[in-house]
Amino acid sequence: MLDNLSIITGARTKRASSYDVSGRNADYWRIAPGETRVMADIAGPGKITHIWITQSNPDQDYLRKILLRAYWDGESEPSVLAPVGDFFCLGHSIVNSFQSLPFTASARANNTFGGAVALNCYLPMPFDKAARIECVNESDEEHILYFYIDYELYDESPCAGGVGGVGGAGSAGAGLLHACFRRENPTTGWGHEITVNSVPSDIANLSDRNNYLLLDAAGEGQFVGFNLSVTNMQRALKAPHERTWWGEGDEMYFIDGEPWPPSLHGTGSEDALNQAYGMQRNAYIYNGSSVYENDTGGYQTSYVFYITNPVRFRKSLRASIEHGHANHLSNEYSSVAYWYQREPHKSFGIIPVAQRVPLIQSFIFPEGSKTDPEPLIIDGQMNESKAAWRERYKTRREPGRY
């Protein structure tokens, strides 16, 4: 990678940004609720080399409600479609500082919902004819966006034989970046009441039928990694104030429609993420925790990138992971998968904004713990305040923070 810094090429370096074209200091865009803005519309051939974003929005869940979309070469369906936080490896709309090779984040206050954070992506994004990057505001608030999109333009396409793979299977050349967000809230576990790693959970699983699906791709390309966000909802039976371990789920990667067993079969969730004995409070260049569960009361985001060992496929790839051994746990899972491929790609969408928001932790009343309520007399002022809340505040019509 560093060797490329010494190579002199004929590439032309460009940038699209939110700078104030009047020459003043309002170097940001205001994006209204429901509005889509085109951040960059570039004629190729070329390659996006870096994206930097920071933003402001009073909605604590904005990192799940603001979408990043990317289209290559005039396609009608996006190749990149994900909430902005999850695309940059920050799940649950939680900000936290971390460093990996493809992504970094620098937060003003770590482990906070919807906080201020600088986000960077260094994944190369080559294209043949055109690139269009969009920001979609699906929140109910005005969104303030600062950004850089750095790119290069070339005389010849970086893609093999042009986009579409004219060069044929196995020929050299750049594929197009794709990123897909998925979520199951909760996963469908067959025995969530069974504590992880206990004897009753150890049944045989010889299929990916009930696994959490990370990626279902068709075409020729290579899978280069994923991030996985989990909200662990299982508590220890004998220590109910403590959460159990959400892992022990094996990853399974079926290449080109092959039967069982898959070409790549793992040995546990933390192993799939290249750690061991649970996840730790670290963020390495290829793998780690961008949000660590012991710092957040149970919210975890992990990542792994196959920089030296991409999973290559010629026809298709189905990548999944168990949620607990043999899929016995019902936890909240969400993810972004990253891969390169020749077009066309298998179309994918995204779930509605209401189904993307993170879980809100609440206290649990153990059976029999509630006391008898004291008598309550409601007066006119109380009724007026309750009516005001229903009519003006609960509907979010009243300005201010509450």
C-alpha positions in Angstrom: 0.0 0.0 0.0 2.8 2.5 0.9 4.6 1.5 -2.3 1.8 3.1 -4.3 2.7 6.5 -2.8 5.9 6.6 -4.9 4.2 5.7 -8.2 3.7 8.7 -10.5 0.5 8.4 -12.5 -1.5 10.5 -14.9 -4.5 10.5 -12.5 -6.2 13.8 -11.7 -7.2 14.5 -8.1 -10.5 16.1 -7.3 -12.9 16.7 -4.4 -16.6 17.2 -3.8 -17.3 18.9 -0.5 -19.8 21.0 1.5 -17.7 24.1 1.4 -19.4 27.5 1.4 -19.2 28.6 -2.3 -19.8 32.2 -1.3 -16.4 32.2 0.4 -17.9 32.6 3.9 -17.7 30.0 6.7 -21.0 28.2 6.5 -19.3 25.0 5.2 -22.2 22.7 5.6 -25.5 21.7 4.0 -28.9 21.8 5.6 -31.0 18.8 4.6 -34.7 19.0 5.4 -36.7 16.0 6.8 -37.5 13.7 3.9 -35.0 15.4 1.5 -32.4 13.7 -0.6 -29.2 15.6 -1.5 -26.6 14.5 -4.1 -23.2 14.9 -2.4 -21.2 14.0 -5.5 -22.1 13.3 -9.2 -18.9 12.4 -11.0 -18.3 11.5 -14.6 -15.7 8.7 -15.0 -13.6 6.7 -15.3 -12.3 7.2 -11.8 -12.1 6.1 -8.2 -13.3 7.6 -4.9 -10.4 7.3 -2.5 -11.7 8.8 0.7 -15.0 10.0 2.4 -15.0 12.2 5.5 -18.3 13.1 7.1 -19.4 14.9 10.3 -22.9 16.0 11.0 -25.4 17.4 13.5 -28.9 16.4 14.3 -30.9 16.7 17.5 -32.4 13.2 17.0 -30.4 10.8 19.1 -31.1 8.0 16.5 -30.0 10.1 13.5 -27.1 7.7 12.7 -29.8 5.1 11.9 -32.2 7.5 10.2 -29.8 9.1 7.8 -29.0 6.9 4.8 -25.9 6.8 2.6 -26.5 5.7 -1.0 -24.1 5.1 -3.9 -24.8 4.4 -7.5 -22.2 3.4 -10.1 -22.4 3.9 -13.9 -26.0 5.0 -14.1 -27.5 2.0 -12.4 -31.1 2.4 -11.2 -30.6 0.4 -8.0 -28.0 1.5 -5.4 -24.9 -0.6 -4.8 -24.4 1.0 -1.4 -27.4 1.4 0.9 -26.9 1.7 4.6 -27.6 4.0 7.6 -24.7 6.4 7.8 -23.5 5.2 11.3 -23.6 1.5 10.4 -21.8 2.1 7.1 -18.9 3.6 9.1 -19.0 0.6 11.6 -20.9 2.5 14.4 -24.1 0.5 15.2 -27.0 1.4 17.5 -26.6 5.1 16.7 -23.8 5.1 19.3 -20.7 7.2 18.6 -17.2 6.0 19.7 -13.7 6.6 18.7 -12.0 3.6 16.9 -9.4 2.9 14.2 -9.4 0.2 11.5 -7.7 0.2 8.2 -10.9 0.9 6.1 -12.8 3.0 8.6 -12.0 5.4 11.5 -14.1 7.5 13.9 -13.3 10.3 16.3 -16.0 11.1 18.8 -16.3 14.2 21.0 -17.8 12.0 23.8 -17.5 8.3 23.5 -20.3 5.8 23.9 -23.2 8.3 23.5 -26.3 8.1 21.4 -26.3 10.5 18.5 -23.2 12.4 19.5 -20.8 14.4 17.5 -18.3 12.3 15.5 -16.0 12.5 12.5 -16.3 9.5 10.2 -13.7 8.4 7.6 -13.9 5.7 4.9 -10.8 4.6 3.0 -12.3 1.7 1.0 -11.5 2.3 -2.7 -14.6 2.9 -4.9 -13.7 2.5 -8.6 -16.2 3.3 -11.4 -16.3 3.3 -15.1 -18.7 5.9 -16.4 -20.2 7.7 -13.4 -20.5 7.8 -9.6 -23.3 9.4 -7.6 -23.3 9.6 -3.8 -26.5 10.7 -1.9 -27.5 11.5 1.6 -31.1 10.8 2.5 -32.7 12.4 5.6 -35.3 10.1 7.0 -35.4 11.8 10.4 -38.0 14.4 11.5 -35.3 17.0 12.1 -33.1 19.2 9.9 -29.8 17.5 9.3 -26.5 19.5 9.2 -23.9 17.8 7.0 -20.2 18.5 6.4 -18.4 16.3 4.0 -15.4 15.6 1.7 -15.5 13.1 -1.1 -12.0 12.7 -2.5 -11.6 11.0 -5.9 -9.3 10.5 -8.9 -10.1 10.6 -12.6 -8.4 8.4 -15.1 -8.0 8.1 -18.9 -8.9 4.4 -18.8 -11.4 2.5 -16.8 -10.0 0.7 -13.6 -12.7 -1.9 -14.1 -11.9 -5.1 -16.0 -12.9 -4.7 -19.6 -15.3 -2.0 -18.5 -18.1 -2.6 -16.0 -20.0 -5.8 -16.6 -17.0 -8.1 -16.7 -16.3 -8.3 -20.4 -13.0 -9.8 -19.5 -14.7 -13.0 -18.4 -14.5 -15.0 -15.2 -11.2 -14.9 -13.5 -9.8 -11.9 -15.5 -8.1 -9.1 -13.6 -9.7 -5.7 -12.9 -11.5 -3.8 -10.3 -15.0 -4.7 -9.1 -17.5 -2.1 -7.8 -18.0 -1.6 -4.0 -21.3 -2.8 -2.6 -22.6 -2.4 1.0 -25.9 -3.8 2.3 -27.6 -3.2 5.7 -29.7 -5.9 7.4 -31.5 -6.3 10.7 -33.5 -8.9 12.6 -35.2 -7.5 15.8 -35.1 -10.0 17.4 -33.6 -13.0 15.7 -35.8 -16.1 15.8 -34.3 -18.3 18.5 -35.7 -21.7 19.4 -34.6 -21.5 23.0 -33.8 -18.0 24.3 -34.6 -19.2 27.9 -31.7 -21.6 27.7 -28.5 -20.1 28.9 -25.7 -19.9 26.4 -23.0 -22.7 26.6 -25.3 -24.8 28.8 -25.7 -28.5 27.9 -29.3 -28.2 26.5 -28.1 -25.6 23.9 -25.7 -28.0 22.4 -27.7 -29.6 19.6 -26.6 -30.4 16.1 -27.0 -27.8 13.3 -26.1 -29.0 9.8 -27.7 -26.2 7.8 -27.7 -22.4 7.5 -31.5 -22.4 7.2 -32.1 -20.4 10.4 -28.9 -18.4 10.5 -28.7 -14.6 10.5 -28.0 -13.6 6.9 -25.1 -11.3 6.3 -25.0 -11.4 2.5 -26.8 -13.0 -0.4 -24.9 -11.9 -3.5 -25.2 -13.1 -7.1 -22.5 -12.5 -9.7 -18.7 -12.5 -9.7 -16.8 -10.8 -6.9 -15.2 -11.0 -3.5 -16.6 -10.5 0.1 -14.2 -8.2 2.0 -15.8 -8.0 5.5 -18.7 -7.0 7.7 -19.7 -5.3 10.9 -22.2 -6.9 13.3 -24.2 -5.0 16.0 -25.8 -7.0 18.7 -28.1 -6.0 21.6 -27.8 -8.9 24.1 -31.1 -9.5 25.8 -30.4 -12.7 27.7 -29.6 -12.5 31.4 -28.0 -15.2 33.5 -30.5 -17.4 35.3 -28.6 -17.5 38.6 -27.2 -13.9 38.2 -30.1 -11.9 36.7 -28.3 -8.5 37.0 -25.7 -9.8 34.5 -26.0 -10.5 30.8 -24.8 -13.7 29.3 -22.6 -14.1 26.3 -24.4 -13.6 22.9 -22.0 -15.6 20.8 -21.1 -19.2 20.0 -22.6 -18.7 16.5 -20.6 -20.2 13.6 -20.2 -18.3 10.4 -21.1 -20.3 7.2 -20.1 -19.1 3.7 -21.6 -21.0 0.8 -19.8 -20.2 -2.5 -21.4 -20.6 -6.0 -24.4 -22.5 -4.7 -22.4 -25.4 -3.2 -24.2 -28.0 -0.9 -23.4 -28.6 2.7 -20.8 -28.4 4.1 -19.8 -24.9 3.0 -16.3 -24.0 1.8 -15.9 -21.8 4.9 -17.4 -22.9 8.2 -16.4 -21.2 11.5 -16.2 -22.1 15.2 -17.9 -19.3 17.0 -19.0 -15.7 16.8 -15.9 -14.2 18.4 -13.8 -16.5 16.2 -15.6 -15.2 13.1 -14.6 -11.7 14.3 -11.0 -12.9 14.8 -11.1 -12.6 18.6 -11.4 -15.2 21.3 -13.3 -15.8 24.6 -15.8 -13.1 23.9 -15.1 -9.6 22.5 -12.6 -7.2 24.0 -12.2 -3.5 24.3 -9.9 -3.1 21.3 -10.0 -1.9 17.7 -7.3 -3.3 15.4 -6.8 -2.5 11.7 -8.6 -5.7 10.5 -10.9 -6.6 13.4 -12.2 -5.4 16.8 -14.9 -3.7 18.7 -16.0 -0.2 17.5 -18.7 -0.2 20.2 -17.9 -2.3 23.3 -20.7 -3.9 25.3 -19.2 -3.5 28.7 -19.0 0.3 28.1 -22.6 0.6 26.9 -24.7 -1.7 29.1 -25.0 -4.5 26.4 -24.7 -2.8 23.0 -21.9 -4.3 20.9 -20.6 -3.5 17.4 -17.8 -5.7 16.1 -16.1 -5.7 12.7 -13.8 -7.9 10.6 -12.2 -7.2 7.3 -10.7 -9.7 4.9 -8.0 -7.5 3.6 -5.5 -10.3 3.0 -8.0 -13.1 2.5 -11.1 -11.9 0.6 -13.8 -14.6 0.0 -13.9 -14.9 -3.8 -16.9 -16.2 -5.7 -17.8 -16.6 -9.4 -21.5 -17.1 -9.3 -22.9 -16.4 -5.9 -22.2 -16.1 -2.2 -24.5 -16.8 0.8 -22.8 -15.6 4.0 -24.5 -16.1 7.4 -23.8 -16.6 11.1 -25.7 -18.4 13.8 -27.3 -16.4 16.6 -26.1 -18.4 19.5 -25.1 -22.1 18.9 -27.6 -23.7 16.5 -29.6 -20.4 16.6 -31.1 -20.8 20.0 -30.9 -17.1 21.1 -33.3 -14.3 20.3 -31.2 -11.1 20.3 -31.2 -8.0 18.2 -28.8 -8.3 15.2 -27.9 -5.8 12.5 -25.0 -5.7 10.1 -23.4 -4.2 7.1 -21.6 -6.5 4.6 -19.0 -5.1 2.2 -18.1 -6.7 -1.1 -16.8 -5.9 -4.6 -18.3 -7.4 -7.7 -19.0 -6.9 -11.4 -22.4 -5.6 -12.3 -25.2 -6.4 -12.4 -25.7 -7.1 -8.7 -28.7 -8.7 -7.0 -31.0 -6.0 -6.0 -31.4 -5.3 -2.2 -33.5 -2.7 -0.3 -33.6 -1.5 3.3 -36.1 -1.8 6.0 -38.3 1.2 7.0 -36.8 3.8 9.3 -39.1 2.8 12.2 -37.6 -0.7 12.1 -34.0 0.6 12.1 -34.0 2.5 15.4 -31.9 1.0 18.2 -33.5 -0.7 21.2 -34.2 1.3 24.4 -33.1 -0.4 27.5 -35.7 -0.6 30.3 -35.9 -2.0 33.8 -37.5 -5.4 34.3 -39.9 -6.1 37.2 -39.1 -9.5 38.5 -42.2 -11.6 39.1 -43.9 -10.6 42.4 -41.6 -7.6 42.9 -44.3 -4.8 42.4 -45.7 -3.3 45.6 -49.3 -2.3 46.0 -49.8 1.2 44.5 -50.6 4.1 46.8 -53.9 5.9 46.1 -53.6 8.7 43.7 -56.0 11.7 43.3 -55.9 13.4 39.9 -56.7 17.1 39.9 -57.5 19.5 37.1 -53.8 20.7 36.7 -52.6 17.2 36.3 -55.2 16.5 33.6 -54.3 19.7 31.8 -50.6 18.8 31.8 -51.4 15.3 30.6 -53.5 16.7 27.7 -50.7 19.2 26.8 -48.2 16.3 26.7 -50.5 14.2 24.4 -51.3 17.1 22.0 -48.2 19.1 21.8 -45.2 17.2 23.1 -45.8 13.6 22.3 -46.6 14.7 18.7 -43.2 16.6 18.7 -44.9 19.8 17.7 -43.4 21.7 20.6 -39.9 23.1 20.0 -37.0 22.4 22.3 -35.4 19.3 23.9 -37.7 17.1 26.1 
